[in-house]
Every structure is written in structure tokens, then in C-alpha cells.
Amino acid sequence: MPRKKTKPLPVSQSEPEPAIVKGPPGEVLTLAEAAAYLRLSEADVLRLVDQQGLPARRLAKEWRFLKAAIQQWLSTPPPRNSKEALLALAGAWKDDPYLEDMVEEIYRRRGRPITEDGSYRLFHGLNRESDQK
């Protein structure tokens, strides 16, 4: 018995269905969601993207953030040349007993005294005799 040939049904030209994203929901955040997650304003989040390398992508006119990338960024120490890192480094010297000697030697090697007589200690009202007692 011969088979009948059937014509394929026409495909509608409607909007394509969105792709199914595999993985847990909420992994990709909008700017508003990222700001809420970080507990910051949207402007502050964009400033972090620009100034401190918060990972993000701009798709068309909207920002997207990968939640796992934000978590990794938060757990990574700031780069050595960031203001935060420099302040932490400066604070590490505050109780160093040799700091005054090092600063005095640095200025001496540069040929630029801190005070008129070239002493760092006299600048702070200290003198070598009282330090040695």
C-alpha cells in the first residue's frame, strides 16, 4: 500500500523561547540584585566595578554579576597598590621600635634632612641621650 506524503506544518515566526539555564536559580544577578546582595547602593556597586575590579559584564544596556564571582572577589585580598592595602601596610609599622631609625636613615641617604640638624628624633621632641637611658 503506498504511503501518503504529508506536508510539514509551517513554523510560526513568533518570539523564540528563552534558553533554559542549567544550574541553581539566582546565580546571575542584575545590578539591583547585586547591590542588595552586597548591601550597597547601585552607584557604589558600579564604582566597585570601575575602581576595584568587581567582576561584572555589561550586556546591551544592563549589568550582570555572577554570584560565585562576587563571593570569590570578596574573599580575595585587595591588590597591593590599593588604598586599602597601603593603609594596612602603614598600620603594620605603627609599633615598630626601629621605625624612627629607618626613617632617619632613609632621609640621610636621600640627602634631605627632616629637621634643620638632620635628626628625626629631635623633630618629635626626643633626643638620643634619653633614648639610650
C-alpha positions, 0 to 999 in steps of 0.5 A: 500500500503506498504511503501518503506524503504529508506536508510539514506544518509551517513554523510560526515566526513568533518570539523564540523561547528563552534558553533554559539555564542549567544550574541553581536559580539566582546565580546571575544577578542584575545590578539591583540584585547585586547591590542588595546582595552586597548591601550597597547602593547601585552607584557604589556597586558600579564604582566597585566595578570601575575602581576595584575590579568587581567582576561584572559584564555589561550586556546591551544596556544592563549589568550582570554579576555572577554570584560565585564571582562576587563571593570569590572577589570578596574573599580575595585580598585587595591588590597591593597598590590599593588604598586599602592595602597601603593603609594596612601596610602603614598600620603594620609599622605603627609599633615598630621600635626601629621605625624612627631609625629607618626613617632617619636613615632613609632621609640621610641617604636621600640627602634631605634632612627632616629637621634643620640638624638632620635628626628625626628624633629631635623633630618629635621632641626626643633626643638620643641621650634619653633614648639610650637611658 
